[in-house]
Amino acid sequence: MPTSKTTSSTAKKNMSESKFHELFVDEIKDIYWAEKNLVKALPKMAKAATSEELKECITTHLEETKEHVARLEKIFELLGKRPQAKKCEAMEGLLNEGQEVIADTEADSAVRDAGIIISAQKVEHYEISAYGSLRTLAKVMGHKEIADILESTLEEEKNADATLTEVAESTVNEEASAE
């Protein structure tokens, strides 16, 4: 027969696992909102870009982002949950900041492109942080399939960030500094 200390310890552990799981699901809802809103914002960024290389980079990432949304919906399914978004204040702020950069810079300029890259990389860094943390939580909870899905997205976010850096360093920053 378990002692009351053992029962109390088990109850506390179950409650903390439940709260941990709730945190994980809540953060999945947050990044789901972020990705869905990024799908709306990326076409505007691509349209505002002057550099064909930058436009292509953004357009490619738009297609990946649509896949990220689908992966998150798969994660909800694996968790036995209905896909549900929770407003991501951080992503909303980053997207608003990106729109301000576009509004505050001259159209058809490398300076605008440099600003778009900066804004896009801020978004990528946020996503890298979120997906890395979520992958770690999934591993701790023993959700191997979910952790693998999150790892795939994390790698794509890192690649998008690296590609943006390449675009900035190969042409855009030099052109912007000459304007």
N, C-alpha and C positions, 0 to 999 in steps of 0.2 A: 504494500500500500504506500503510495507516495506521501511524502510529508507535505505539510502546507507550504513549506519553503520551496519545494520542488514544483508544486502546482502553481504557486505564485510566479516562480521564475519562468515556467512554461507559458503561462498566460501573458506575461510581459513580453516574452519573445514573440509569440503569435501576434500580439497587438503591434509590436514594432515592425514585424514583417509586413503586416497589413498596411501600416502607415508608409512603409518604404515602397510597397507596391503602388499605393495611391500616389505617392510622389512621382514614381516612374510614369504611371499612366497620365498624370497631370502634365508632365513635361513632354510626353508624346503628343498630347493635345496641343500644347504650345508650339512645338516645331511643325505640327501639321498646319496650323493657322499660318505660320511663317512661310512655309513652302507654298501653300495655296495662294497667298498674297504675292509672293515672289513671281509666280506664274503670270500674274497680272502686270507686275512692274517691269519685268525683263523686256517685253516688247517695246515699251516706252523708252527704255535705256538704249536698246538697239537702234531705234528710230532716231534718237538724238545723237548717236555717235557718228562721227565723220569717217574715221578709219575703217576700211573694209575688214581689216584683220580683227579689230575690236567688235565690229558688228557680228562677224562670224563667231567669235568667241562667246559673245552673249547669246546668240541664237543657238549654238551648240549646248550651252548650259541651260537654256530654256527647255530643250528636249530632255535633258537629264533631270531637271527639276520636276517636270511632269512625271517622270519615272519615280522620283523621290516621293511624290504624293502617293503614287500607286503602292510603293513599298510600305509607306506608313499605313495605308489602308489594309495591307496584308498583316502588318503588325497588330493593328486593332483586331483583325479577325483571329489571329493566333492567341490574343489575350481574351477572346470571347467578348469583345466590346464592339459597339457600333462606332464607326469613325465620327469623331466629334472634335471640332476645333475650339481652342480657348485662345482668345486674343493674346497675341504676343506683343507686349508693349515695346520690347527691345527692337523687334523687327519693324514694327510700325515706325519707330523713330528713325531707324536706319533708312527705310524706304523714303520717308519724308525728307530726310537729309539729302538723299540722292536726287529727289525732285527739285529741291532748292538749288543744288549744284547746277542742274540743267537750266533752271530758270535764271540763275545769276550769271551764267556764262554765255558768251556769244556763240550763236549757231555756226556750224561749219568751222569750228576751230579745234586745234589740237589741245588747247587749254581745256575746253569742255571735255574732250576725250580723256585727258589726264584726270579731271575731276570725276568722271564716270568710273574710271578704273579705281580711284581711291574709294569711292562709294561702294563699288562692287566688292572690293577686297574687304572692306569693313563687314559687309554681309557674309562673305565667305568665312572670315575669321569667327564670326558669331556662330555660323553653322558648324564649323569644325569643332568649336568648343562644345556645342550642344550635342552633336552626334558622338563625339568622343566620350563625353560624360554618360550619355544614354547607353552606349555600347558597354561601358564599364558596369553600369547598374544592371544591365541585362545579364552579363556574365555572372555577377555576384548572385543574382536570383536564379541562376541555372537555366536561363532562357537562351540556349545555344543558337537556335535557329534565328531568333530575334537579334541576338548579338551579331550573327553573321550578316544579316540584312543591313543592320546599322553600320557595320564595318564597310560594306560595299559603298554605301552612301558617303561615309566619311572619306574614303579614298577618292571618290569623284569630287568632293568638295575641295580636298587638298589639290587635286589636279587642276581644278578650275582656278584656284588661287595662283598656282604656279604659272598657268597659261596667261593670266592677267599680268603677272610680273613680266613675263617674256614680251608681251605686247608693249607694255610700258617702256621696258628697257631697249627694245629693238628699234622703235620708231617714235612713239607718241611723246615721250618725255623730251627728246631732243627737239622735235618739231614745236612742242609747246614752249620750250625755253627760248626758241627763236622768234616767237610771235611778240 
